[in-house]
Amino acid sequence: MSVAEKQPPPVPRERPVTLLVPTWTKTGIALLYDEGSENAFDIRLKLTKEILTIQKQDVICISGSNHSANHRTVTLRRQPVGGLGLSIKGGAEHKVPVVISKIFKDQAADQTGMLFIGDAVIQVNGINVEKATHEEVVHLLRNAGDEVTITVQYLREAPSFLKLPLGSPGPSSDHSSGASSPLFDSGLHLNGNSTNTAPSSPSSPIANEPKYEKRWLDALSIPLSMARISRYKAGTDKLRSNAFEVLALDGVSTGIIQFYTTQENTDWLRAISANIGDLTLQNMKMANKCCSPCDQVIHMGWVNERPQGTDSSQPFKHKFLALKGSSFYIFSTPPVSTLDWVRAEKIYNLCEVLFKVHKLWLADDYWLQANFYLGLHQDYDLEDQRPYCFSVMVGQGKSHFFNVELGSELAVWEKSFQRAIFMEVQRTGSKTYMCSWQGEALCFTVDFALGFTCFDSKTKNVLWRFKFSQLKGSSDDGKTRVKLLFQNLDTKQIEMKELEFQDLTAILHCIHSFIAAKVASIDPMFIDSQSVARRYMYSN
């Protein structure tokens, strides 16, 4: 990936080249975690360009009967070697059903073609065992004789620890004592008490009996357009371990998707995020067809915002940000129509805001992390307990504090704010503010071509003018007054100009925006070299 970039075009219609990620089509196995029961069960994820689909396993009838596969009654003939050919887990004492956790290849249960790992045992020889303990079911199966009839129902959301793959090794528990545990496989000890010592015929499906298959079936589809990802536990700053959830525009959630490894979690996060980003780009292009060239959408997307005026213990809230034309918008929900743009919670002029990336928690920043955990961080800007944070400072000394889910998103926001502000500065050309000094009403202009100009508000007479390059320093009282230090080109002496503004913060941000835009117009690579978030991307 090349660090160098060409100068951005006047109207950004594509994502920065160095941040492009290919569209992902991806399939894989994961877990769906239930926070209430603290159980997780197997699911399959299917990712396309526009949709994330969650599939759950179910047993379906493929031939021989139109009856539902919800309940199946199967007769097993106990074999001298291998017995019933299955193992079970679970029990009422653990608030989980008794489930077939193993089926041994080519043995009795496998030969029927009607039993599957994940089947909950409902009846044994007509006796209901739905509320039975593990040991009670084991006792029934062991003493049921050579022919055992069981009724089962496939449990789509069986906890993953209750199921093991077909043909996996036998249980490791000690079966010599005849004891069993609901959380370990009870298998070999189910083979006892056979009254027939001669080999019995195998349990195999009859020609007229229905045939069943276990298949992955679509359970939930989440449209990725305007969707968002959340890696945090609700109402906290705690990251979920190898897990996240995806929420659609209408609020429908996938639930908590959990992965076995950090690498799998990272790969899926990147893939889903990339597809959401591509769809966002398409939405921007559609919106820009209805907008004038000077009112184009530069970037938009979901963030998390810490509520203003609260301490860091308050939970973040989901917000949707947009950079469009001359303005920075904050929404509670994404704008989906032209009218929605006037319904933003906040709208700020881009020339009068200041974007700031907060400290990144880099993986190899051990010194910083150690200081934080030892409580030695008083001198560092670590008010952000989450990584990938930025703030946008606005007028009257106020600011908004945001967090995004991925470092790549932070890099895109940093680049997009720069581009949006620079373009607005070039479009506007100049901005003039009312000010005063020693009781006189004055006007102060920041001009992209000319620099700084101060003139009398009544007579319009120019009092002084300096180029951007002549500004050598400044200071302010944090309220209304600012001192600007300019170098006279003739005398080389420093001249101080003091002014008073009603909204000092907005003026200081405007000065910063114009100077940064001027530098970028002369040396575009300088801005990239100062990018905190982009340096993070390249280092990873």
N, C-alpha and C positions, 0 to 999 in steps of 0.2 A: 504494500500500500504506500503510495507516494505521499510525502508530506507536502510537497509543493502543490499549489493550486493556481489556476488562472484567475484573473480579476473577474469578480462576479458580474453578470450581465445586468443591465438597468432594471429589468423585471424578472425576478427569480421564478422560474417555472419548474425547476427541478431541484431535487435535494443536492446538497454539496457532494461533489464526486467522491471525495474521500470517505463519505459516510454511507455510500450506497451498499445495500445488502440484498442479495438475490432473494426473490420470492421463494418461500419454502413450501414444499408439499411433503408431509411427514406423517408416519404412522409408528405407534409404539405403545408399549404396555406401561401403565402407571397404576397408582392407587388413588382412590377417592376417600378422603379422610372425613369421618363424622366426629365433629368436636364434642357433640353431646354424649355419644357412647364411647368415644375415644377409640373406635375401631376403624380400620381401613379395609376396603375390598377392591379387588382387581377391576380395572377398566382398560379399555383400549382407546387411544386418542387418534383421531384422523384430522390432519390439518390440511386445508386447501387454501387457495389464495384469499377466499372470502369467508370461510366458515371453519370453526373448530367444533368437531363432533365428538361426543362422549358415547362410547358403546359399552354395553354391559352384556355379559354372557347369559344365554338362556338356552333351555332345551326345547326343541321344536319337533313336531311330528312331520316327517318328510314323505311317508307313504303308508298305505295300509289302513288308515283310519282318519276320520275327520275330527276325532275327539281331541280335546285340549290336552296339551302335554303337562298341564299344571300338576296333575296327580297321576302317578304311574304305579301299578301294582305288578310286582315281579316275583316269580317263584324261583328260588335258588336251591340247587341240590348240593349239599355239602360234600366236598371231595376229601378222600383220605389224605391227600397231600395238598395243602393250601387251603383246605376248608372252604369258607365262603368267598375267599379271594378279595377281601376288602378290609379296610380299617376305618375306624370312626373317631371323631373328636367331638368335644362339646358336651353340654348337659345343662339342665335347668339350674343347677347350683351356681353356674357362672352366667346365667341369664342369656345363654346362647343355645340354639337348638343342637341336637345331635346330628352331625353332618358326616357324610362319607368323605373321608380325607385322603384315602388312597384306594386305587383299584389296581390289582396286580395282573399284569399282562398274561393272557391265555388261561386265566383261572376262572372260577365259576361266575363271579360278578361281571367280568369282562366279556365272557362268552354270551351273555344275554343280549348285549348291545343296547340295553335299556337303562343301565345305571351309569351315573356320571359323578366325578368328583364335584362336590358342592351340593349334592342332593341331601336335603334334610329328611331324616327318617320320621315318618308320620305314624305308621302302624307296624307292628311285628305280629304276624299270625292273628290279625284282627284286633290286637290290643293297642289302644292309642298311647303313644309315647311322647307326645308333643311337650308334656310338662314333666317328663321323667328325668331322673338324674342320669349321669353317664353310667354309673355302676349298674343301675336298674336295666338300662338298655343292653349293656354287655351281658348281664345275667340272662335276659330273655333270649338273646341271640345264641348264647352258648348252650342253652337247654331247650332249644326249639326243635330238636330232632334233625333228621337228615334232610328234610324238605322244609325250607323256611320261606314264607310269603311275606314280603315287606311292601309297604306303600310309601312312596317318596314324592317329594316336591322339590324342584330345583330352587335353591336359594340364591337369587340374583345378587343379593348384597351380603353374602356370607363373609365374615371377617377373614382376611387373607390368611391368617395363621391357622385356620381350620382346614385349609386345602393344601395338598401336595400333588406334584405332577404324577401322571400315570407311570407305573413301573418304577417309582422311586424306591430306595432301599427300605427294608423293613424297619420297624420301630426299634429305637435304641433302649427303650425301657426294659426292665427286667420282668419277663413274662413267666419265669419259673414259679413265681409265687402266686400267679393267677390274679394279681392285683392290676388295676387300671387307673389311669388318670384322665380327667376330661380335657386337659390341655396337651396330652400326648396321645399318640396313636395307639388305639386298642385294636390289634389286628390278629396276631398269631394266636392269642389266647381265645379268640372267637371260634377256633376250629375244634374245640373239645366236645366231649359228650356225643360223639357219633356212634350210633348203634349198629351201623352197617359197615362191616370191615371190608366188604368187597367193593371194587371200583363201581361207582354209579355213573350213569350217563351224564355227559356234560350239559350244563345249562346253556342252551343255545336258542336263538329266536326261532319261532315257528313261522312257516311261510305266510300265514294269514295274519300274523300279529303285526301291529304297527311298528314302523322303524323310526328311531329318533336320532337326532344329531344335536350336539352342542355348538351353537354359533354365536358370533358377536352381532348384536342387534343395536341399531341406533337408539339411544335413550334421550339424548339432548343435543341440540345444535345451537351454537352461539354465533350469531353474525359478528364478524370482526370489525365492520365499519363503525367507527366512533366507539369501539369497545376500549376497556381499560384493564390493566393488570394490577393486582395488589399482592405484594409479598409480605405484608404486615398483618399481625393478629389484630382483629378489630379493636379500635380504641386504645391501641398501645403503639409504642415505638419498637416492639420486638419483632424481628424478622422470623418468619416461619422457617424451620429447618427443611431445606430441599423441597419447598412447597410454595404454591401460589394459587390464586384464583383469577379467573377471567370473568369480567362483568360486561354484559351487552349494554347497548344504549338504553334499553328499557329497564335495566336493573337486574335482569335475569342472570344468575351466577352459575358457573360450572360447579360450584362447591370447591373445596380445597383439594387441589390436585397435588399429590405427593409422589416423589421419585426415590428410587433406591440409592442413587448416587448423585453427588454434586454436579458431576459432568452432565448427566442426563437432564438435571434441572436447568442448568445453564443453557444447554443446547435448545431445549424447548422454549425457554424464556426468550432467547434471541430470535428463534424462528417465529414465534407468535408476535413478538414486538415488531419484527421486520414486516410482517404481513399487515399488521395494523397501520404501520407507518406508510406502506404503499397505498392502502385504501384511503388514508388521510390525504395523501398527495393527490389522489384522484378527486376527492371531494373538494380540495382546494382549487383544482383546475376547473371543475364544474362551476364553483362559486365565482371564479375570476372571469368566466365568460359573461357574467351579468354585471361586472364591475368595470369602471373606467380604468385606464392604465395607471392612474395615480392613486387608485383605491384598491389595489390588488392584495390578496391574502398572501403573506410571506410565510407564515408558519402557524400551526395551531395544534393543540393536543392536551391531554390530561396531565394534571400535576396534583400534588397534595399540598394544602396550605395550612400553616399553623395560624389559628385565629388571632387577630390583632388584639393587643392589649391584654394578653394572657401569658401565664408562665409556660415553661416548656413542658409541663406535665399535662397540658391540655391536648386532646387528640387532634391530629391533622384532619382536615376536611377536603373532600375531593372538589377540585375546581377545573374548569376548562379554560385555557388561555388561548388568545389569538393575537397575532400581529397583522394588522390590516391597514393599508394606507398610512395615514398619519397617526394612528392610534394603537394603543395597547389595551386589550379588552380582557376582563375577568368575568366568566360566566359560572353559574352553578350547574348548568347543563349545556351541551353543545348547541350552537345556532344551526338550525336545519332549514331555515327559510330567510328571505331577505329581511323580513320584519323583526326577526329575532335579534338582529345586530343592535337595535336600539333598546333592547331589553337587558343589556349587560348590567351586572352588579356595579362595575367600575369601568370607567373609560379614562385613559390618560394620554396626553400628547407624548409621542415618542421622543421628541427633542428634550423633554423635561423629566425623563426618567433615567436612572442609573442602574445598570445590571451588574451584579457582583456574584461571582462564584465563591462559595464558602469552601473551607478546607475539605479536601477529599480524603477519605480513609483508604489509602492505597494498601494493597495486600502486603507489600514489603515495608510499610512504614512502622516498623516495630517500635522504634524509639517514641514516636508519637502515641501509639497505642499504650505502651507501657506507662508513659507519663499520665495518660488519661485514667487508667485503672488505679494508679497510685495516688490520684488526686492532685497531681502536680501540673495542672493545666490552667492555672489562673491567668497566665500571660498569653493564652492562645484563644483564638476565635472558635471555640467549640460549643457554642450554644446549640448547635445542630447535633442532636443525638443520632440522627440518621445520616447515612452517606448520601452523596449526590444532591446537595442542597444549593440553592441560590436565592438571592433576594433581589427585589426590584424596589429601589428607593424612589419615592415620588415627592410631590410638593408638600410644603408645610412640615418637613422633617419626618414624614411618615414613610413606612416601608411595608412590603409584603414579603413573607418568608415562605419559600416553596421547596418541595422535595420531589424528585422523580425516581423511578424504579431502577433505571439502568444508567451506567456511566455514559453510554452512547447517546442517550436522550439528553443528558446534561450538555454534552458537546454540541448537539444540534441546537438546543435553545441558546447557548452562548453565541454560536455562529449566526443564528437567525436574528437575535437582538441586534448584533453588530450591523448586519446587512440592512435590517429594517430602519434603524436609526440613521445610518449613513445615507440611505436613499431618501429619507424624509428631509435630512439636512440639505441635500443637493436639490430636491424639489422645491423646498421652501426658500432657500437662498439666504434669507435673513429673518431675524425675529427681533422685535422692538418691545421694550418693557418700560413702563413708567417708573421713575425713581426720583429721589430728591437728595439734596445736600445743602445744609445750612438754610433750610426753609425755601429753597428754590426748587420749582418743579422742573425736572429734567426727563429726557428720554435716553435710554441706553440701547444701542443696536449691536447685535452680533451678526456679522455678515460673512458668508462663506468666502467671498472674493476679497473683501476689504479689511476684515478683521473687526476691531472694536471702534465704535463711534459714540460720542456723547454730545447731545445738542439740547438747546433750550426748547422746552415744549411749546412755548408761545411764539417766539420769533423764528424758530427752526435754525438758528445760527449754530454752527458746529463749534463746540468748545474744545474738543480734542479728538484725535483719531490715532490708533496704533494698529500695526499688523499683529497677526497671531504670534509671529516669531519674536516680537518685542516684549511679550508677556514673560516675565522672569520669576514671578511668584505671586502669591496671594494669601490672605488670611481673613478670617471673619469671626464675628462674635457668637455665631451659632444662632442668632436671632434675626436681625434685619440688616446689619452693616457688614460691608466687605471692603477690604483694601486690596487694590490691584497695583502691582509693581511692574512698571514698563521701563525699558531702556531706550533713552533718546538716541536716535541713530547719529545725530550730529555731535552731541556732547559726550555720548557714552555714559551719561549719568542716569541713575535710577530715579524715576518720577513716580510718586505715589498718588493714586486717584482713589478717593473714598466716596462710596455711594451707599444709599439706604433703599432697600426694596421691601415691599409688602410680603412677598414670598421669596425669600432669599434662596431657599433650597432649589426651587425651580430654575432660577437664573444660573446657579452654579452648575446644575446638571446640563443646562443648555450650553453653557460655555464648554463643558467637558465634551458634549456631543459634537459640537462644531469643530473643536480642535482635533478630536479623534478622527472625524470624517476628513479633515484636511490632511492629516498624516496618512490616512489610508489611501487618499487620492494620489499622493506622491509616492508612497511605498506600501503597496497592499500586503506584502509579505511581513511587514512589521507587526501588523495586528495579529496575524496567525502565530507569530513567534511569542506573543504575549498570552496566548490562550491557555488557561489552566486546564480546562476540561479536555481539550484536544491533545495536550501533552500526556494526559492520563491515558487516553485511547491508544496512542502510539506505544506507550510503555507497556501496555497489556496486549 
